[in-house]
Amino acid sequence: MSGTSTLAPVPGAAMEREIREQPAAWRRLLEQAGVVDETVERIRRFDPAFVLFIARGTSDHAALYGKYLAEVTCGLPAGSWSPSTTTVYGAVPRLNRCLVIAVSQSGGSPDLVQSLEAARQAGALTLAITNVSESPLTQAAELAFDLCAGEELAVAATKSYTAELLALAMLFDGLSASTSSGFAELPEYGDALLDTASVEQVIERAAERFTGDRFVLAGRGYSSATALEGALKLMETCYVSAAGFSGADLVHGPLAMVDASVASIVIASPGRGGEAIEPVVERLRATGSSLLLIGPRAARPDELTVPLPTGLPEQLMPLLEILPLQRLAMTIAGRRGIDPDRPRGLLKVTRTT
């Protein structure tokens, strides 16, 4: 019998591979430090008074992380641009002395491109951070930074997200008054976390325990971005209802929706953010919700915990925090018979106007 047979793609194979590729992508990005230095010097000459981020989806969570970096490490007030103010309402901004950073995996969404063009015309210094070096967004910007993450096939962004985080960390580290350590060691920490059997066991146990369709995730400071991104990964790959919050915002009302039927995930990495989230953990325990803790060294015996290393600066921890949450989303999806590489109704490149 002759003929050609085509094997069906293995569900989740692309997401699994791209999760594991992240430390290698970080190494490639760190090799571009010279490009970052040139960008930093240009920004210093411009001397911005504030920073605005333009992003959607996963990249918007990276932008939230960038906002914390700008404000904490550089003392620069930062905010988020609403593209519809330009694309829908036709507003004309006034942006003298503003650094506008557009963050996008593909750099192809028309609303981001149009907003960045408007920012440039309004007097801002514009920077595009993308994984596609010749994208329309890159061409619209004065400065550009290639993430070097390589092609990403799974719809759910993994390696492009952490590459965005690292690019922003490198940028604001260069702009800050004091240079941080930990960049060189970061890929090794990532490899270790992805290869640790005990971490994989916790993820499997969490996937077994979290059989419901309601999740809440919380973090403080830099880890707020991780909570939002972890929730998005669960929504788009597992088709569940998941909400991510700053821990401070959670206790200002949304906590009332949490009961024993809700799975709670708290990011409590070493550092000030982890210390600030501790009271929220106690409040969640009181609800009877099943808990997964990402970061702490100590927890109650019946709680699921993924410890994280203590040897990195707090601002770099979000690159590690998200790794077990990416794997959790992939594992839950597999248990539910869902291919996380191809979520229903979604495309890899989303074009909004």
ABEGO torsion letter per residue (X at the ends): XBEBBBBBBBBGAAAAAAAAAAAAAAAAAAAAAAAAAAAAAAAAAAGBABBBBBBBEAAAAAAAAAAAAAAAAAGBBBBBBBAAAAAAAGBBBBABGBBBBBBBAAGABAAAAAAAAAAAAAGBBBBBBBABAABAAAAABABBBBAGAEBBABABBAAAAAAAAAAAAAAAAAABABBBBGAAAAAAAAAAAAABAAAAAAAAAAAAABABABBBBBBBEAAAAAAAAAAAAAAAAAGBBBBBBBAAAAAAGAAAABBAABBBBBBBBBEAAAAAAAAAAAAAAAAGBBBBBBGBABBBAABBBBBBBAABBAAAAAAAAAAAAAAAAAAAAAAAGBBAABBBGBBABBBBX
